[in-house]
């Protein structure tokens, strides 16, 4: 661009370092140490063993629970029951199509407060989760990866994006998986080392819950 006298106009001054930092803070691409040090609000898993081991689900963070054996459905139903009982809306991203609405309702989940997505592939799983987190208004978003195909699992590069979306929306994002997926992107990581199912009745037995043994694998350190 030229000035009226025909000489080139000087190039605009580049933004200062502080202007760049302010822009990144405004867009929530970085956070201050003080904001990271603030204790994250938590809510109940709905299961004593998980609450006792972790202190509860992180709101505004990614929690991963590794369930090598059985018990993932019980964890999902308990968390959904606890959240819907608080009057919150919830979302379940279920690429493995393992959700049983009748069993969930019998476990106390309010299905009227649940959005259920069954994405067919990896891209749809990631995009569906991101859209739900970006939309906001959900107390709990569960990404159930137990039993799904390997080509439906989010890639490693996707997990930082999902964790950031959860933080921006102050939403509890719970990932259930047979093997570690989120790794260092999870603010809280737990492994169910044993699940023992309880039954009651004589003759015909009725399921009466599950007893879990839980190992705390990772809790993001606080910054002081």
QUINORLIN-V471049 format. One record per backbone hydrogen bond with DSSP energy under -1.0 kcal/mol. NH is the residue of the N-H (numbers start at 0). CO is the residue of the C=O. Records with the same first field share a line. If there is no record, write none. Layout:
# QUINORLIN-V471049
NH: CO / CO
This chain:
# QUINORLIN-V471049
2: 6
5: 2
8: 0
19: 15
20: 16
21: 17
22: 18
23: 19
24: 20
25: 21
26: 22
27: 24
28: 23
35: 31
36: 32
37: 33
42: 56
50: 46
51: 47
52: 48
53: 49
54: 50
56: 42
58: 40
62: 172
63: 187
64: 174
65: 189
66: 176
74: 70
75: 71
76: 72
77: 73
78: 74
79: 75
80: 76
81: 77
82: 78
83: 79
84: 80
86: 83
87: 82
89: 112
90: 139
91: 114
92: 141
93: 116
96: 93
103: 99
104: 100
105: 101
106: 102
107: 104
108: 103
110: 108
112: 109
113: 110
114: 89
116: 91
121: 150
124: 120
125: 121
126: 122
127: 123
128: 124
129: 125
130: 126
131: 127
132: 128
133: 129
134: 130
135: 131
138: 88
140: 171
141: 90
142: 173
143: 92
144: 175
147: 144
151: 148
157: 154
161: 157
162: 158
163: 159
164: 160
165: 161
166: 162
167: 163
168: 164
170: 165
171: 138
172: 60
173: 140
174: 62
175: 142
176: 64
184: 181
185: 182
186: 61
187: 61
188: 217
189: 63
190: 214
191: 65
192: 212
193: 212
195: 210
197: 208
199: 205
203: 201
205: 199
207: 197
210: 195
212: 193
214: 190
216: 188
217: 188
219: 186
